[in-house]
Amino acid sequence: MNNTLKIDGIVVNDLIKKYGSPLYVYDFNLIKKRYKELYSSIEYKNKKILYACKANSNFYIMKELCSLGSGIDAVSPGEVFLALEAGFKPEDILFTGDNVTMEELDFCISKNVPINIGSLHHLEKFGKKYPGKNVSVRINPDVGAGHHN
């Protein structure tokens, strides 16, 4: 490994010597920079970037993104819980779970987290249990149930 490889001015080998390997190191300054670049590159005024925390649910990264005004795209009740703990408001979290149970939907409803449903089956069950409750629907054109055309 190159002894001069640095992350935000810190020599990576020094971190490995101190903490061992494998070691995950995140550069919050770079995360902030990339978020701001993405945000400013979208000209639409009424926008909200949702971080798909399934990519990396590191609590401190989520807190950092929250401080920048990001929202969260969560796919499990655990991610919803973590996002709430990181400081996200319920309305800044979108639960988009596939093959979810009613208990998972109940949890999100109990936390006032918006739900995004991706199947007519789940939409029907949701509508019966929560009539009149707002929900968004994900549509995947040209994709059949359980297979791709």
C-alpha positions in Angstrom: 0.0 0.0 0.0 1.2 3.5 -0.8 2.4 5.1 2.5 1.4 8.6 1.3 -2.3 7.7 0.4 -4.3 10.2 2.4 -8.0 10.8 3.2 -8.7 14.4 4.2 -5.0 14.9 5.0 -4.7 11.7 7.2 -2.2 9.0 6.1 -4.2 5.8 5.6 -1.3 3.6 6.8 -1.3 5.4 10.1 -5.0 4.7 10.6 -4.5 1.0 9.8 -1.6 0.8 12.2 -3.7 2.4 14.9 -7.1 0.6 14.3 -6.2 -2.5 12.3 -7.5 -3.8 9.0 -10.0 -4.1 7.5 -10.9 -0.5 8.2 -13.6 1.7 6.8 -12.8 5.4 6.6 -15.2 8.0 5.3 -14.4 11.6 4.3 -17.2 13.7 5.5 -15.8 16.8 3.7 -16.0 14.8 0.4 -19.5 13.6 1.2 -20.6 17.1 1.8 -19.0 18.4 -1.3 -20.6 15.7 -3.5 -24.0 16.2 -2.0 -23.8 20.0 -2.6 -22.6 19.4 -6.2 -25.5 17.1 -6.8 -28.0 19.4 -5.2 -26.8 22.4 -7.1 -26.7 20.5 -10.4 -30.5 20.0 -10.3 -32.2 23.2 -11.5 -35.7 22.2 -10.3 -36.5 24.5 -7.4 -38.8 22.2 -5.5 -36.4 19.3 -5.0 -35.5 16.8 -2.3 -32.6 14.4 -2.5 -33.3 11.1 -0.8 -30.3 9.1 0.2 -30.8 5.3 -0.4 -29.4 4.2 2.9 -29.3 0.6 1.8 -26.1 1.6 0.1 -24.5 2.5 3.4 -26.4 2.8 6.6 -23.5 4.3 8.6 -25.2 6.3 11.4 -22.7 9.2 11.2 -23.0 9.5 7.4 -26.8 9.6 7.8 -26.5 12.3 10.5 -24.2 14.3 8.2 -26.6 14.0 5.2 -29.5 15.0 7.5 -27.6 18.2 8.5 -27.3 19.0 4.8 -31.1 18.7 4.2 -31.2 15.3 2.6 -34.0 12.9 3.0 -33.8 9.1 3.3 -35.1 6.3 1.1 -35.5 3.4 3.5 -36.3 -0.2 2.5 -36.7 -1.7 6.0 -38.1 -0.7 9.4 -34.6 -0.9 10.7 -33.5 1.8 8.3 -36.5 3.9 9.2 -35.6 3.5 12.9 -32.0 4.4 12.2 -33.0 7.5 10.1 -35.2 8.7 12.9 -32.4 8.2 15.4 -30.1 10.2 13.1 -32.4 13.1 13.3 -34.5 12.8 10.1 -38.1 14.0 10.4 -40.7 11.4 9.5 -41.7 13.4 6.4 -38.1 13.3 5.2 -38.1 9.5 5.1 -39.8 7.5 2.3 -40.3 3.8 3.0 -40.1 1.8 -0.2 -40.1 -1.8 0.8 -40.6 -4.8 -1.5 -42.5 -7.9 -0.3 -43.2 -6.2 3.0 -45.4 -7.5 5.8 -48.3 -5.5 7.2 -46.3 -5.3 10.4 -43.6 -3.4 8.6 -46.1 -1.0 7.1 -47.8 -0.7 10.5 -44.4 0.3 12.0 -43.9 3.0 9.4 -47.4 4.3 9.8 -46.9 4.5 13.6 -43.9 6.7 13.0 -45.7 8.9 10.4 -43.3 7.9 7.7 -44.6 8.1 4.1 -45.1 4.8 2.3 -44.2 4.0 -1.3 -46.0 0.9 -2.5 -44.9 -1.1 -5.5 -47.6 -3.7 -6.0 -51.3 -3.7 -6.5 -51.6 -6.6 -3.9 -49.9 -4.5 -1.2 -51.9 -1.4 -2.3 -55.1 -3.3 -1.8 -54.1 -4.6 1.6 -52.9 -1.1 2.7 -56.1 0.5 1.5 -58.3 -1.9 3.4 -56.3 -1.4 6.7 -55.7 2.4 6.2 -58.6 3.8 4.2 -58.1 7.4 3.2 -54.4 7.3 4.2 -52.0 9.0 1.8 -49.6 6.6 0.0 -47.4 6.9 -3.1 -47.3 4.2 -5.8 -44.2 3.1 -7.6 -44.9 2.1 -11.2 -42.4 0.0 -13.2 -43.5 0.1 -16.9 -42.9 -3.0 -18.9 -41.9 -5.1 -15.9 -44.1 -8.1 -15.1 -44.7 -9.6 -11.7 -41.6 -11.7 -10.8 -39.9 -11.4 -14.2 -38.6 -8.9 -16.7 -40.0 -8.7 -20.2 
